[in-house]
Amino acid sequence: MKKISDSTISRLSTYFRTLQRLIEQNRETVSSDEIAEINSITSAQVRKDFSFFGTFGKRGLGYNTRDLKNAIGQILGLDKKWNVALAGVGNIGKALIDYQEFKTQGFNFTALFDINLNIVGKTIKGLTVNHIDDVCRITKNANIEIAVIAVPANVAQEVIDSFISCGVKAFLNFAPITIKVPKDVLVKNENMSIELEALSYYLSQK
């Protein structure tokens, strides 16, 4: 299989959510033209994205919404359950724990970490907040595969290094800092300031 770009994977996630909404509307079939129109892209782009992974529909008949959703879900690994750790149980961290879509998509928070002794030991959503010093013991016992980082920028690298030393190789990073990791470790950065600055730029050009 060809190397798939991050933008293609991002669009697959968008298609998955589009299909979810169509299924909720009792739609049984959908065309690439409709998927494209809903998501403000071209039907050629939709078909190209699908072509990386095989054939999903029949020409002229469109796609079965449930079959296509399930196929994309398998490509994205959503047919599996993923154990996720959260480092940083502040405002952002608590909001992430409360976000129900993570669980419905198979991402289950099974370990929480912080360094604030006023928080460590407390129970949030049925999970005990552990001190970050216990990261290896807890992550191995809980079989953690993904870690979400919601700590201040000045400690983010150290926290991720701790997880990496314990065998975790996939991270969603909310700290506003560029993280250095080995080649076999994946980091996705979520920086809301950058997104707001992009919006500010486009508004300023009008």
C-alpha positions as CSV (number, residue, x, y, z in Angstrom):
1,M,0.0,0.0,0.0
2,K,1.2,3.5,-0.8
3,K,2.1,5.8,2.0
4,I,-1.1,7.6,3.0
5,S,-0.9,11.3,3.8
6,D,-2.1,12.9,7.0
7,S,-4.6,14.9,5.0
8,T,-6.2,11.8,3.5
9,I,-6.5,10.2,6.9
10,S,-8.1,13.4,8.2
11,R,-10.6,13.3,5.4
12,L,-11.4,9.7,6.1
13,S,-12.4,10.8,9.6
14,T,-14.6,13.5,8.2
15,Y,-16.3,10.9,5.8
16,F,-16.8,8.6,8.8
17,R,-18.7,11.3,10.7
18,T,-20.7,12.2,7.5
19,L,-21.8,8.6,7.2
20,Q,-22.7,8.5,10.9
21,R,-25.1,11.5,10.4
22,L,-26.6,10.0,7.2
23,I,-27.2,6.7,9.0
24,E,-29.0,8.6,11.8
25,Q,-31.2,10.1,9.0
26,N,-32.0,6.6,7.8
27,R,-30.1,7.0,4.6
28,E,-29.1,3.6,3.1
29,T,-27.0,4.7,0.2
30,V,-24.9,7.7,-0.7
31,S,-22.8,8.8,-3.7
32,S,-19.3,10.2,-3.9
33,D,-20.9,13.4,-5.2
34,E,-23.1,13.7,-2.1
35,I,-20.2,13.1,0.2
36,A,-18.1,15.7,-1.6
37,E,-20.9,18.3,-1.5
38,I,-21.5,17.8,2.2
39,N,-17.8,18.3,2.9
40,S,-17.1,21.1,0.3
41,I,-14.6,19.1,-1.7
42,T,-14.6,17.4,-5.1
43,S,-16.1,14.0,-5.9
44,A,-12.8,13.2,-7.6
45,Q,-11.0,13.7,-4.2
46,V,-13.4,11.4,-2.5
47,R,-12.9,8.7,-5.0
48,K,-9.2,9.2,-4.9
49,D,-9.1,8.8,-1.1
50,F,-11.2,5.6,-1.3
51,S,-9.0,4.2,-4.1
52,F,-6.1,3.9,-1.7
53,F,-7.9,1.2,0.2
54,G,-9.8,-0.8,-2.5
55,T,-13.3,-0.7,-3.9
56,F,-16.3,0.1,-1.7
57,G,-19.2,0.7,-4.0
58,K,-20.6,-0.1,-7.4
59,R,-20.4,2.4,-10.2
60,G,-23.8,4.1,-10.7
61,L,-25.2,2.6,-7.5
62,G,-23.3,4.5,-4.9
63,Y,-22.2,3.2,-1.5
64,N,-24.1,1.5,1.2
65,T,-23.8,3.9,4.2
66,R,-23.4,1.2,6.9
67,D,-20.9,-0.9,4.9
68,L,-18.8,2.2,4.0
69,K,-18.9,3.5,7.5
70,N,-17.7,0.1,8.8
71,A,-15.0,-0.1,6.2
72,I,-13.6,3.3,7.0
73,G,-13.9,2.5,10.7
74,Q,-11.7,-0.5,10.2
75,I,-9.1,1.5,8.2
76,L,-9.0,4.0,11.1
77,G,-8.7,1.3,13.7
78,L,-12.1,2.2,15.2
79,D,-13.1,-1.5,15.2
80,K,-10.7,-1.9,18.1
81,K,-10.6,-0.6,21.7
82,W,-7.7,1.7,22.7
83,N,-6.5,2.3,26.2
84,V,-5.7,5.9,26.7
85,A,-3.8,7.7,29.5
86,L,-4.3,11.4,30.3
87,A,-1.5,13.5,31.7
88,G,-2.7,16.8,33.2
89,V,-6.1,16.8,34.9
90,G,-6.7,20.6,34.7
91,N,-9.4,22.3,32.8
92,I,-8.5,20.9,29.4
93,G,-7.9,17.5,30.8
94,K,-11.3,17.4,32.6
95,A,-13.0,18.5,29.4
96,L,-11.4,15.7,27.5
97,I,-12.5,13.1,30.0
98,D,-16.1,14.4,29.7
99,Y,-16.0,14.2,25.9
100,Q,-18.3,11.2,25.1
101,E,-17.3,10.7,21.5
102,F,-13.9,9.4,22.5
103,K,-15.5,6.4,24.2
104,T,-18.1,5.8,21.4
105,Q,-15.2,5.6,19.0
106,G,-13.3,3.1,21.1
107,F,-10.8,5.4,22.9
108,N,-11.1,4.7,26.7
109,F,-9.4,6.7,29.3
110,T,-8.0,4.1,31.7
111,A,-5.3,6.1,33.6
112,L,-5.0,9.7,34.8
113,F,-1.8,11.4,35.8
114,D,-0.9,14.8,37.4
115,I,1.8,16.3,39.6
116,N,-0.5,18.5,41.7
117,L,-0.7,16.8,45.1
118,N,-4.1,18.4,45.7
119,I,-5.4,16.4,42.7
120,V,-3.4,13.2,43.0
121,G,-5.4,10.5,44.8
122,K,-8.8,12.0,43.9
123,T,-11.3,10.0,41.8
124,I,-12.6,11.5,38.5
125,K,-15.1,9.6,36.4
126,G,-14.3,6.4,38.3
127,L,-10.5,6.8,37.8
128,T,-7.9,7.6,40.4
129,V,-5.5,10.4,39.6
130,N,-2.0,9.0,39.8
131,H,1.3,10.9,40.3
132,I,3.3,11.1,37.1
133,D,6.2,9.3,39.0
134,D,4.1,6.1,38.8
135,V,3.7,6.3,35.0
136,C,5.6,3.1,34.1
137,R,3.8,0.9,36.6
138,I,0.4,2.2,35.8
139,T,0.7,2.3,32.0
140,K,2.0,-1.3,31.9
141,N,-0.7,-2.6,34.2
142,A,-3.4,-0.7,32.2
143,N,-1.9,-1.6,28.8
144,I,-1.8,2.0,27.7
145,E,-1.3,2.5,24.0
146,I,-2.0,6.2,23.6
147,A,-1.3,9.1,25.9
148,V,-3.0,12.5,25.8
149,I,-0.8,15.3,27.0
150,A,-2.5,18.3,28.6
151,V,0.3,19.7,30.8
152,P,2.1,23.0,30.8
153,A,4.6,23.5,28.0
154,N,7.6,23.6,30.3
155,V,7.0,20.0,31.4
156,A,5.5,18.5,28.3
157,Q,8.7,17.1,26.9
158,E,9.7,15.5,30.2
159,V,6.3,13.9,30.6
160,I,6.3,12.5,27.0
161,D,9.8,11.2,27.6
162,S,8.5,9.4,30.7
163,F,5.8,7.7,28.7
164,I,8.1,6.8,25.9
165,S,10.5,5.1,28.4
166,C,7.6,3.0,29.5
167,G,6.7,1.8,25.9
168,V,4.0,4.3,24.9
169,K,4.5,5.3,21.2
170,A,1.5,7.4,20.3
171,F,0.6,10.9,21.7
172,L,-2.0,13.6,21.3
173,N,-0.3,16.7,22.5
174,F,-2.2,19.8,23.7
175,A,0.9,21.6,25.1
176,P,2.0,24.6,23.0
177,I,5.4,23.3,22.3
178,T,7.2,21.2,19.6
179,I,8.0,17.8,21.0
180,K,11.1,15.9,20.0
181,V,10.6,12.1,19.8
182,P,12.3,9.0,18.2
183,K,11.3,8.1,14.6
184,D,9.1,5.2,15.8
185,V,6.9,7.5,18.0
186,L,3.9,9.3,16.7
187,V,2.8,12.8,18.0
188,K,-0.2,14.7,16.9
189,N,-0.2,18.3,18.1
190,E,-3.4,20.2,18.9
191,N,-2.6,23.9,19.3
192,M,-5.8,26.0,19.4
193,S,-3.8,29.3,19.3
194,I,-2.4,28.3,15.9
195,E,-5.9,27.6,14.6
196,L,-7.2,31.0,15.9
197,E,-4.2,32.8,14.4
198,A,-5.1,31.2,11.0
199,L,-8.6,32.4,11.3
200,S,-7.3,35.9,12.3
201,Y,-5.1,35.9,9.2
202,Y,-7.9,35.1,6.8
203,L,-10.3,37.6,8.4
204,S,-7.5,40.3,8.2
205,Q,-7.2,39.8,4.4
206,K,-10.8,40.9,3.8
